[in-house]
Amino acid sequence: MTDKNTDEGVITVMLERLRTQRLPRVLDLQAKVERGERLDDYDLRFLSEVLADAERAKPLFDRNPQLAEIGTKMVTLYGAITSRALANEGGAQDLAPPR
């Protein structure tokens, strides 16, 4: 199998996993933090796993620029969730610059 065929297969599996598993869970976490709730250990492990997978997939994204938009949107969503989760924990005040 060529690299192009391998990439196509991996991309297909990644997008299906994103559609059926990852995105629904991430959107649930987004709703949770938007309600002011805290993330539990299970939530944090999930986000950590997703971010580690994204880091491992970076070469695939680099070889396939058509994936850039979806990758950027997902990383932005993860960032928004973690920022809001930190604020929900009260950590945002600790990070604010002194006045």
N, C-alpha and C positions, 0 to 999 in steps of 0.2 A: 504494500500500500504506500502511496506517495505521501509526502508531508501534507499536500493540499487535501488529499482524501482523508488523512488522519485528522487534520484540523476541522474539516467539515463534519466528521462524525462526532468529534469532541464538542464542537459548537452546538450541534443538534441536541446532544445529551444535556449540555449546560443550559441551553435555553428552555428545554423541557423541564429540567429541575427547577429553574428559576420560576417558570410559570406555575408549576404545580405545587412546589414545596417552599422555596425560599421567599418569593415575593409575598405570598399570603401571610407567612409568619412575620416577615419584616413589617408589613402593613399593620398587623395586629400589634406589634411592638410600638409602632408609631402612634397608634390610637391609644395605647396604654400610657405612654409618656405624655401625650397631649392631654390626657385626663388628670395628669399630675401624679400618676402612680410611679412607683420605683420599679426598676428592673430587678428580678431575682437572679439567683445564681444560674439557673437554667437559661434564662434570657441572655445573660452575659456570656455564658459558654457558647451559645448559638451565635451571637454576634462575633465573638472571637474566632470561631470556626469559619464563619462566612468571610471575614476579613482575611484570614490566613489563606483560604481558597482563592480569594481574589488576587492576593499577592502571587500565589503559585501560577495563576492563569495569566499573569501580566504578559509573558512572552507570546501567548496565544493572541492576546488583544493587540500587541505590538505588530504581529504578523498580519492581522486582519482588521484594518482600520475601520471597517464597517461596523465593528462592535464598539467603537469608541463612545458613541453617544449613550448607549445603554449602560456601559461601564461607568461612565461619568455620572449618570443619573443615579445609579445604585450607590456609588461611593458617597455622593452628596446626600442621599437619603440616610445612609448609615451614619454619616456625620451629624445630620440633624437629630437623629434619634439619640445618639450618644451625648450630644450637647444638651438636649432637653432632659435626658436622664440625669446628667450631672447637676443641672439646675434643680431638678426634683429632689436630689440628695442634699441640696444646700451648698454644694461645692462651688456654684457659680460666684457666690459672694467671696469665697476664698481666693478666687482668681482675678477678681476685679482690682484694677489699679487703685492705689490710695488717692484720695482727693486732697 
